[in-house]
Amino acid sequence: MQITTEIFGDVLVAHTSDELTDETSGAVRSAVEEAVTAGRCNVVLQMERTDAFDSAGLTTLFDLQDQLRAEGGRLTVCGLQDHAQKVFEITRMDRWFDLYDSIIDAVSSFQQ
């Protein structure tokens, strides 16, 4: 699976697929690791299409957040739909990640 990415200044925006599971999380991890190798440690995951998660997918988000913080950056999430928002609330991931409604808001948060 290929992840679509965009660059806004020094911020990578990665568009996730319909599912963030053990099978698909490797592609997200690869996209973020490529960004870190290129010197981009600020990443936005645009997750408006993602509505299915498993524990491996959620663990990947924590692992990536830790990796980016170790490099002096961070991971933010935007575009969560109702079901995905509920998953983040139930798992209390909304306390660990900065959540934004739009890509513009998420990318702008790195400029502050």
C-alpha positions, 0 to 999 in steps of 0.5 A: 500500500502506498501513502500519499504525501504532501510537503508544506514547508518543513511539514509532511502531510501523510494521507492515511487509507481507510484502515489503520491496521497491522497490514497498513500501518507499515506504509504509514511508518515508512512514509514518516521514516522517509520524512525523518531521513529527509530532515522533516520531523513535523508530521500531520496525519490526514485521517479523514478516510480512516474509519477502522483501527486495530491495536497495531495501527494505534500502537504505530501512532504512539511509536511514531510520536515517540520517534518524532519527539526524539528528533525534536518534532511531533505528530499531529492528526487532522480530519477525524470523522465521527467514528474515528474521533470516538476511537480516539476518545475511548482509547484516550489518544485524544490526550496524547495527540494534537487533533485538528479539523483541517490540514491548514490548522494542523500545518499552521500549528507548527508555525506557532 
